[in-house]
Amino acid sequence: MKISFIVPIYNEAQNIPLLYEKMQLIVVGFGEDYEIVMVDDGSTDTSRDVIKKYAQKDKKIKAVIFKVNFGQTAALSAGIAHATGDVLVPMDADMENDPADVPTLLAKMDEGYDVVSGWRKERWKRSFFTRRIPSYLANKAISYITGIKLHDYGCTLKAYRRDVIYGVPLYGEMHRFIPAYASWQGAKVTEVPVRYAPRRFGKSNYGISRTFRVLLDLILIKFLDRYMDRPIHFFGGIGFFFIFFGTLSGLSALILRLYGLHLVQTPLPILTVFLWITGVNLIGMGVLAEMIMRTYYESRGTKPYVIKETINL
């Protein structure tokens, strides 16, 4: 079995040597073939030079250098595309993920799991209200919407079997939703506690503002999972919701008119028109999306299903 370590890097010149040294301690007695795919995400410090130096010294290191910064998801996507291992293990370069936890993830995978996610149980202990509570609520919301019970979607340290991650479309902040996507495709997902250490060098590229982008991507990935092949059900359902309440608003206006309240004395007629127009537009949008979806599948010859195995075919 070959293991591919995928390391997205952005301005981590001081942490790369520490990460490399710690990874060498793990792979010395590994017993498995391995490679380290380092992806420089348009760093503005000397990270790319450090990566090139180590790649020239160690042929196990593959270097992918971006022209400009495209974000962590794009870096992970490039790493996955260039990885050749049977198991892919992404991890951060800031030393918050401990490479010593990788054997634990692989051992759990030997129990029959396709995805093993890291859970940083001790993270944000000193920032209970500003970080831990928002993180807890965000992970709870993601678990509720996706149906996958994980405590730490944001932990980069995970282990994936190649067949459940290769070809997964990644953009925005969607790398954290790979376990959910894989589960929807039939993969077995679990998690194990992993160590967490605050970074020693550099500064974090994460902020509270990222939460809103994550939530928007969560809505998108849920749409792609449930309604990609039937968008009319999504847009049409919301459209009928608006039309229903528009009808109630109109009936309320008529009832009030019968009791002597003139239509111009209440905002209900305007609300009725607004809700109906919005509802009809959403249904129309659903029809257009349905046409686009069919064109997508038919032009590419893509099928709206995934075959795990065939026999005598």
C-alpha positions in Angstrom: 0.0 0.0 0.0 1.3 3.4 -0.9 0.5 6.5 1.3 0.3 10.0 -0.2 0.8 12.8 2.3 -0.8 16.0 0.9 0.5 19.3 2.4 -1.0 22.6 1.3 1.4 25.4 2.2 1.0 29.2 2.4 3.7 31.3 4.0 5.0 28.5 6.2 8.8 28.7 5.5 9.8 28.3 9.1 7.4 25.4 9.7 8.4 23.3 6.7 11.7 22.1 8.1 10.0 21.1 11.4 7.2 19.3 9.6 9.7 17.4 7.3 11.8 16.3 10.3 8.8 15.0 12.2 7.4 13.2 9.1 10.8 11.5 8.7 10.5 10.1 12.2 7.2 8.5 11.2 8.1 7.1 7.8 11.4 5.6 8.9 9.6 2.5 10.4 6.6 2.9 8.3 6.7 -0.3 6.4 4.7 1.3 3.5 5.7 3.1 0.4 5.0 6.8 0.6 5.2 10.2 -1.1 4.9 13.7 0.2 3.0 16.1 -2.1 3.7 19.7 -1.1 1.5 22.3 -2.7 2.7 25.9 -2.4 -0.4 28.1 -2.6 1.2 31.3 -3.9 3.3 32.0 -0.8 4.7 35.5 -0.5 7.6 34.4 1.8 10.4 31.9 1.0 8.2 28.8 1.3 8.5 27.8 -2.4 12.3 28.0 -2.2 12.3 25.8 0.9 10.0 23.3 -0.8 12.3 23.2 -3.9 15.3 22.6 -1.6 13.7 19.6 0.1 12.4 18.2 -3.2 15.8 18.3 -4.7 17.2 16.5 -1.7 14.4 13.9 -1.2 12.8 12.3 -4.3 9.9 11.2 -2.2 8.7 14.9 -2.2 6.6 16.1 -5.1 6.3 19.9 -5.4 3.3 21.7 -6.9 3.8 25.5 -7.1 0.9 27.8 -7.7 1.4 31.2 -9.4 -0.9 33.0 -7.0 -2.9 32.2 -3.9 -6.0 30.1 -4.8 -6.9 28.9 -1.3 -6.6 25.7 0.7 -9.3 23.8 -1.1 -7.6 24.4 -4.5 -4.3 23.4 -3.0 -5.8 20.2 -1.7 -7.4 19.5 -5.0 -4.1 19.9 -6.8 -2.4 17.6 -4.3 -5.1 15.0 -4.8 -4.7 15.2 -8.6 -0.9 14.7 -8.4 -1.0 12.0 -5.7 -0.5 8.3 -6.7 -1.1 6.6 -3.4 -3.7 4.1 -2.4 -4.5 6.2 0.7 -4.4 10.0 0.8 -3.5 11.8 4.0 -3.9 15.6 3.9 -2.4 17.6 6.7 -1.6 21.3 7.5 1.9 22.6 7.3 1.6 24.8 10.4 2.5 21.9 12.8 -1.0 22.1 14.4 -1.4 18.6 13.0 1.0 16.0 14.4 2.3 13.5 11.8 2.7 11.0 14.7 -1.1 10.6 14.6 -1.1 9.2 11.0 -0.4 5.6 12.1 -3.5 5.9 14.3 -5.6 6.9 11.4 -4.3 4.1 9.2 -4.9 1.6 11.9 -8.5 2.7 12.2 -8.8 2.4 8.4 -7.7 -1.2 8.6 -10.9 -1.9 10.5 -12.8 -1.4 7.2 -13.3 2.4 7.1 -12.9 4.4 3.9 -12.5 7.8 5.6 -11.0 8.4 9.0 -11.2 12.0 10.2 -9.1 13.7 12.9 -10.8 15.2 15.9 -8.8 17.9 17.8 -10.5 17.5 21.2 -8.2 19.9 23.0 -8.4 22.8 20.5 -9.7 26.2 21.7 -9.5 25.3 25.4 -8.4 28.8 26.3 -10.8 30.5 23.9 -14.1 28.9 25.1 -16.5 31.6 24.2 -14.8 33.2 21.2 -13.7 30.1 19.4 -14.8 26.8 21.1 -18.5 27.6 21.3 -18.8 28.9 17.6 -16.8 25.9 16.5 -19.1 23.5 18.4 -22.2 25.1 17.0 -20.8 25.1 13.4 -19.9 21.5 13.5 -23.2 20.6 15.0 -25.0 22.4 12.2 -22.9 20.7 9.6 -23.5 17.3 11.2 -27.3 18.0 11.3 -27.5 19.1 7.6 -25.1 16.4 6.2 -26.2 13.6 8.5 -22.6 12.7 9.2 -21.8 12.9 13.0 -18.3 14.3 13.2 -17.0 16.7 15.9 -14.3 18.5 13.9 -15.0 19.0 10.2 -12.3 21.7 10.0 -9.4 19.3 10.9 -7.3 18.9 7.8 -5.7 15.7 9.1 -7.7 12.8 7.6 -7.1 9.6 5.8 -9.0 8.7 2.6 -9.0 5.7 0.4 -8.2 6.9 -3.1 -11.4 5.6 -4.7 -13.7 7.7 -2.4 -11.8 11.0 -2.9 -10.4 11.0 -6.4 -12.7 12.9 -8.7 -14.6 14.7 -5.9 -15.2 18.3 -7.2 -13.5 20.7 -4.8 -13.9 24.5 -4.7 -14.8 27.2 -2.3 -14.4 25.8 1.2 -15.6 22.3 0.3 -12.5 20.3 1.4 -14.0 20.1 4.9 -17.2 18.4 3.4 -15.3 15.5 1.7 -16.3 13.1 4.5 -20.0 13.9 4.0 -19.7 13.7 0.2 -17.9 10.3 0.5 -20.5 9.0 2.9 -23.3 10.0 0.5 -21.5 7.8 -2.1 -21.5 4.8 0.2 -18.2 5.2 2.1 -17.8 4.3 5.7 -16.7 7.3 7.8 -15.4 7.6 11.3 -13.2 9.8 13.4 -10.4 9.4 16.0 -9.0 11.9 18.5 -5.7 13.5 17.4 -3.3 15.8 19.1 -3.3 19.6 18.6 -0.5 22.0 19.2 -0.6 25.8 18.6 1.6 27.0 15.8 5.1 28.2 16.7 5.8 30.3 13.7 3.7 32.5 11.3 0.1 33.5 11.8 -3.1 31.7 11.2 -5.0 32.3 7.9 -8.3 31.4 9.4 -10.8 33.8 10.9 -14.4 34.0 12.1 -15.4 35.5 8.8 -14.6 32.2 7.2 -17.6 30.6 9.0 -20.1 32.4 6.7 -18.3 31.2 3.5 -18.4 27.6 5.0 -22.1 27.8 5.7 -22.8 29.0 2.1 -20.7 26.1 0.7 -22.6 23.8 3.0 -25.9 24.9 1.4 -24.4 24.4 -2.0 -23.0 20.9 -1.3 -26.4 19.8 0.1 -28.0 21.1 -3.1 -25.5 19.2 -5.2 -26.2 16.0 -3.2 -30.0 16.1 -3.0 -31.1 18.1 -6.1 -28.3 18.1 -8.6 -30.2 15.8 -10.9 -33.7 17.3 -10.1 -33.2 21.1 -9.5 -36.9 21.7 -10.2 -37.7 20.0 -6.9 -35.5 22.5 -5.0 -36.5 25.7 -6.8 -40.1 24.6 -7.3 -40.5 23.6 -3.7 -39.4 27.1 -2.5 -41.5 28.7 -5.3 -44.7 26.9 -4.1 -43.8 27.9 -0.5 -43.9 31.6 -1.6 -47.0 31.1 -3.7 -48.8 29.4 -0.7 -48.1 32.3 1.6 -48.9 34.8 -1.2 -52.3 33.2 -1.5 -52.8 33.4 2.3 -51.8 37.0 2.2 -54.3 37.7 -0.6 -57.2 35.9 1.1 -56.4 37.8 4.3 -56.6 41.1 2.4 -60.0 40.1 0.9 -61.3 39.1 4.4 -60.2 42.4 5.9 -61.9 44.2 2.9 -65.2 42.5 3.8 -64.9 43.9 7.3 -64.5 47.4 6.0 -60.7 47.8 5.8 -59.8 49.2 2.4 -57.1 47.4 0.4 -54.9 50.6 0.3 -54.9 50.6 4.1 -52.9 47.4 4.4 -49.7 46.2 2.8 -51.1 42.7 2.2 -52.0 43.3 -1.5 -48.4 44.4 -2.2 -47.1 41.4 -0.2 -49.3 39.1 -2.2 -48.0 40.3 -5.5 -44.4 40.1 -4.3 -44.8 36.6 -3.0 -46.5 35.4 -6.2 -43.9 37.0 -8.5 -41.1 35.5 -6.4 -42.7 32.1 -6.4 -43.4 32.0 -10.2 -39.8 33.2 -10.8 -38.4 30.4 -8.7 -40.4 27.8 -10.5 -39.2 29.2 -13.8 -35.7 29.1 -12.5 -36.2 25.5 -11.6 -37.3 24.7 -15.2 -34.2 26.5 -16.6 -32.0 24.6 -14.1 -33.6 21.4 -15.2 -32.8 22.1 -18.8 -29.2 23.0 -18.0 -28.8 19.9 -15.9 -30.0 17.7 -18.7 -27.7 19.4 -21.2 -24.8 18.8 -18.7 -25.5 15.1 -18.4 -26.2 14.5 -22.1 -23.4 16.6 -23.5 -20.7 14.9 -21.3 -22.2 11.5 -21.3 -22.2 11.7 -17.5 -24.5 9.4 -15.5 -26.3 10.5 -12.3 -25.1 7.4 -10.4 -21.9 5.7 -9.2 -21.2 2.0 -9.8 -19.2 0.3 -7.1 -18.7 -3.1 -8.8 -19.7 -5.1 -11.9 -19.7 -8.9 -12.3 -19.2 -10.7 -15.6 -19.5 -7.5 -17.6 
